[in-house]
Amino acid sequence: IFSKQHFVSFGRLGPCRVWWSFSMAAPVRCLTIAGSDSGGGAGLQADLKTFAARGVFGMSVVTAVTAQNTAAVTGVHPVPTDFVAEQLQAVLSDIGVDAVKTGMMSSAEIADAVHAVLLRQPPAVLVVDPVMLSKAGVSL
């Protein structure tokens, strides 16, 4: 963080002191581990929108791909467990995270794999949102 002092003239008020501050800190890095919602209203898409609105750098690990819209979930395809762990390790080993938010895990095996990786590299903040049903009541 640095500040710089400037003098600015405001007509009859004379010179006034103005401070400009700029933060050079890196943005907060938030990772969502969740399912993908093709309709964009839930899952990792909603999480990434929230991260962006809060001014943080958002990343994602996809646990499942869904076919859904505002009315129904018509299909759910889990991502292979080893690939979920590979995505997570790729992000943690290079970019790093300040916070992790979990959503739909889609299987106990995926939840166990995520748990194992996060035990080895725990985030400072972990938010667990145990998503098991869609808004329409479909099991995820």
N, C-alpha and C positions, 0 to 999 in steps of 0.2 A: 504494500500500500504506500502510495506517495501522495503528497499534497503540494500544490504550487500556488503561491500568492500572486494575485494580479491586482493592479489598480485600474479602475474603470471610472471614467468621468460621466456623471449623470447631470449635465447641465448646471443649473444654479446650485445643486446640492454639492458640487465639487467632487473631488476624487473619493471614491468609496473602495474599501478593501473587499475583495471577493476571493474566496477560497475555492479552489477546484480540487476535488478528491477523486481519485481513480483507484479502483481495487484491481490489483494484478493477480489476485488469488485464482487458482484453478477452480472451475465449477464443481459443484458437488456431483458425484458419480453415483447414479441409482440404477440398480439392476432389477428387472422384473423377470421372474421365472414363472411362466404361465402359458395357458393355451392361447391360440390365435383365433380371434373372432372375425370371420369374413365380413360380418356386418359392421364392424368397427365400434360397436357400442359397449363392448366388455373385453375381458381378457387383456392380453398384453397391449393391444391397440389403445384401449382406454387408459392403461397405466402410462404408456408413453406420452399420450396427450396430456395427462396430469403432470408428468415430469416436466414437459416442455412449458406448460403454463406456470409452473413454479420456478422456472429458470434453471433447472438442473439438467445435467447430461444423462440421457436415458439410454439404457442398453437392454437387450432381451435375450432370454433363453427360452426356446419354444419347446413346450412339453407335449402339445397336441395341436392338430389342425382341425378346425370345425367348419362345417357348412351351416351357416345360420344367418338369420335376418331378425327383424324385430318381432316376428310372429312365431318362429320355430327354429329348432335345431334339427337339421335333417341328416347330419352325419358327424361322427367324431373319429379321427384317426390319430392314435397316440404315436409320438415320435419314439423310435427305439431308445431304450434306456441308456445304452452306451453312448449314443449320440447326444442325449441330453447332458450327460456328464462331460462329454467332450466340449460341447458349447460352453458350459459353465467354466471348465478349466481354462479354455482359451481366453475368456474375458478376464478371469481372475489373475492369470499369469502375466498378462500384458497391460491391460488398461487399469485393472484394479477397481474396487468398489468402496464407496462410503456407506451405502445402505443397500439392503436387498429386500424386495417384497415378493412373496410367493403367492400364487393363485392356484389355478387348477393343476394338479399333479397328474391326473388321469390314471395312475396306478400306484399301488403300494411300492412296486419296484422302483419307479421313478422317484417317489418321495424318499425312499431309502438311499438311492444314489445321490440325490441332491443333499441329503443330510450328511452323508459320508464326506462329500467334497467340502461342505461348509464347516464341518468339524475340523478339517485340516487347515482351512483358511477362513476363520470366522469373520464376518463383517462387523463393523462397529454397531450397526443398527440392523435388526431383522424384524420385518413385519410379516406375520403369517396370516393369510386370508384363506381359510380352508374351503375353497370352492368345490362343491360336489354336485350341485344341481344348477341348471340354467334357470333363468327367470320364469320360463315356461314349465319348469318342473322336470326337464329331461336330465337323466343321470349323465354326468360328465366323467 
